[in-house]
C-alpha cells in the first residue's frame, strides 16, 4: 500500500500553558479509492522523539492500512526534532521523561486521538502502540476509552511508577494513595492489550513484568503477554540498538500487532471510483 507523509502542528494546553506539538502523519493511499477510510493508530516514540527507526515502524504499520500519527512528546521543552542516539541525547531524553508531568502526557495522547478522529479518512476506530517510553505511553493513552486496542513494546517505568515526577521513596508494589500512575489505573482500560517484553530486558526485570501481568489480570483487562527468551531492551530498534536488534523476533512481534489491530480495527474502502489510474513514468 502506498503512503503519504506529512505533519500537523496542534496546540496542547496543560495547566493553562499552551504549546505547539507536531504530529508526524503516515497515511495509506489506495489508487482509485478516493473515499477510502482507515483506522487510526497513535504511535508513541522512545525517549528520542520520532527518530528514523520510529518513522520506519510507522511506515510499516501505515502500509498495512492504518493512519499512523506519531506525536513529538517533548514539545514542552523543545522542537519536534529527534534527539541523537548518543550519551547527551540519552541523558536529555531521560531528564525530560521524568520532568514532563503525567497530565501533559495525557493531554498529548488525547489531542492526537482528537486529530485522528478529525480526519474524514479515519473510520473512528483507534489503536495505540509504541516502544520503550512509547510502550508506556501507548498503554497509558489507552485509558482513553476511544482507543480500542494497544500493543505496548517493553513499556518502561510502568512497574516502578517512575514516569513523570514521582516519589522516589516509594518502591512498594502497592499503589500509593490516590495514585495517578498507569499501573494503578488498569481498571480503566476498556480495549484489548498486548504486552511485549524481552526476558533479558534490564529495564523491566522479571519482578516488574510479573507485577504488570498480575495487575492487568486483577483489573480484568483483556490482554496477551509475550516474553521472548533471548530478547533484550529495545530489540525492535533497527539502528544504533547497542547490539540488541533482533529482526527475527521483531517480525514475530509485528505479526502480533497485525493480528490484534486487524481483528479489532477495520478498513472501509468505500466505493471504487472506476476512473483509470494514471501512473507517472519516473526512474
N, C-alpha and C positions, 0 to 999 in steps of 0.2 A: 504494500500500500504506500502511496506517495505521502510526503509530509511537507507541510508548510510551517516555517518557523517565524516567530515574531515575539514581541513582548508588549506588555501593558503596564503602565505605571498607575498604581491606585493609592489612595490616601487611607492610612490606617491611624485611628485615634485611640490612644490609651492614656487614661488619667489626664485628659484634657490636652495632651500633646499630640500633634498631628505630624506624621512623617510620610514620605513617599516610599512605597515598596514596589519594586519591579517584579513582575511575574513573567517568567520565560514560558512561552507557549509553543507547544509542538502539536500541530493539528493534522490529523489524517485527511487525505483527499482521495476521492474516487471519481475519476473522469466519467462524465455523463450522468452523474447523480448530484446535481446542484443542491438538492433538498435533503441530502443525507444527514442524518443526525447520529451522534455518537455519545457514549457515556463519557464522563469526565474522570480524570484521576489527578489528585493532588500529590505531587512528588516533592517530598522534603529532602533537602540535601544534608550532607555531613557538615562538620564544623567549618568547612572551607567555602561554603556557599555553592553556587551552581558551577562546578568545575567541568572539565572535559569528560571524565567518567560519568558524572551525573547526567550531563547532556546526552551522552551516548545511551545510557539507560533509558532516558526519556524517549529517545528516538525509537528504541526497541519496542517500548510499550505503545507509542503512538502508531507505529507501523502495524500493530495488531488491531487498530480501530478504536483508539481511545484518545480523547483530547487531554493532553498532559499539561498541567500548569505547575510550574516549579517556582515558588516564591523565594526571594532573597531574604533570608532570615535575619540578617544583621543590619537591616535598614535603620534601626535605632542608632547605630554607631557609625555607619559608613555607607558607601555606594553599593551598587549591585555587582561590582567586580569580584571575581573569585580570589580567595587567598591562596598563596602558594603552598605546595606540599613540601614545606621545609620547616625548620625549627621555629623561626619567627612567625610563620603562618599558623603553625600548630599552636604555639603559645597564645597568639592573638585570638584564634578561634575558641580555644578553651577558656580564655578570660571572658570573652563576650558571652559564651554559653551560659555561664553562671551569673553574669551581670544582668542579662536580659530577664525580665520578670515573666512569671507564668501567665499573667493576664495579657502580656504583649505577645507571647507565643500563641495564646488562644485567639487573639484578635487577628493575627496573621492567617491562621487556618480558616477562621470564619470568613474573612474577607476573600480568600482565594476560592472557597466554595461559592461565595456570592458571585464572584467573577465568572466561574464556570457556568453557573445557573443563568447568568445574564446572556449567554451566547445562544442565539437561535439554533445553532447547530448541535447543541447539547441536549440529550434526551432527558436530563434531570436526574439520572442515576449517577452517583459519585462513589469512587473508591479512593483509597489513600495508600501510599507506600513511601518508603524512604529507607536510608541506610545510616547506621550509627546514630548520631543525634537525630537524623531524619527518621529513623525507625521509631524512636521515641515520639517524635512529633507527629508521625502518622497515627500512632496508637492514641496519642492524646487528642488529636484532631477528631478522631472517630468517636469521641464523647459527644460530638455534634450528631444528632440523630439523622441528619441529612446524608451522612456517609454510610453506605450500605455494606462495605467490605474493606478490610485493611490487611495489607501484607507488610509486616514490620521486620526488617532485616537487622539483626543484632542490636536491638534497641538499648542504647546505653542509658544509664542513670535512672532507669525505672525502678530497679530493685533497691537502689540506695537512696532514693529520693534526693538526688543531687542535681536536678535540673533547675536552673534559676537560683536566686538567692535562697539559701537553706540553712537550717540549724545543724552545724557540723557536729554537735554533741549528740545528736540523735542517730544511733546506729541500730535501733530496735527494729525487729520485723513487724512490730505492731504500729498501727497508724497513730501519729501524734494527734492531739485534739484539733478538731476542725481542719484536718489536713486538706490541702488543695493539690497534693501530689498525685500524679497519674495512677499509681498503683492502688491508691486509696479511693479511686473513683471508678473502678472497673464495673461496678454495678450499673453505671450509666451507659455502657457500651451496648448498643442495640444491634449493630451489624455483626457479620461473621469476621473472625480474626484468624490470621495465620502468622505465627511467630517463628522466625528462622534464626538459628544460632549455630556457631561452631563450638564444639566441646572444648577446644583449645583456646577459646576466646578469654583472655585475661581481663578484659573489661567487664564481662558479665560471667563470673565464675559459676561453678556448679551450684553453690548455695543460692546465688542470685537467680539463676534460671529456675531452680526448684521453687523458689518463693513466688516468682511471676506465675508459674504454672498453677500453683496451689491457689493463689489469689484469683486467677481467672476462673478456676473451677468453682471456688467458693461463691463467686459473684454470679454464677450461672451463665457465663458467656459461652456462646457457640464458638469454639476455637480448635485449631490444629496447632501442634507444636512439633517443630522439626529441629533435630540436633544432629550435626554431621561430625563424625568421629575425628577426621583429620583437619577440619577447617579451623582457621584462626579468625581473629577480628578483621573486619573489612575485606573478607575474601572475595567479594564481587567487584572490588575496585581494580580496573584493568590498567592502572597507571600509578607508578610510584607507590605500590602497595607494600613495600618493605618485605618482599618475598612471600606475601600471604595470598596473592591472587590465585584462585583455583578455578579455571574455566569450566572444568567438567561439573563440579558441584554447582557453580553459578548457573549452568544450563538447567540442571535439575530444579533449582530454586525458581528459575523463570517459568518453568512448567507449572510449578505450584501457584505462582501468581496468575498465570493464564487460566488455570483451572478454576480458581476462586472467582476471579473477575469475570471470566466467561460464563460462569454459572449464575452469578448474582447481578451482573450488569449486561444490558442488551444493546445491540446496534439497530437503529431504524434507518434503512436506506432511503425510504420514500420512493416515489415512482421514478422509473427510468425515463429520461427526457427524450430519448430516441434521436438526439442530434448526433451527426457524425463527429467523431473525435478528431481534433486537429493535433497532429503530432509534429512538434518542431524538430527540424533536422539540425542537430548540434553534435559536436565532437566531444 
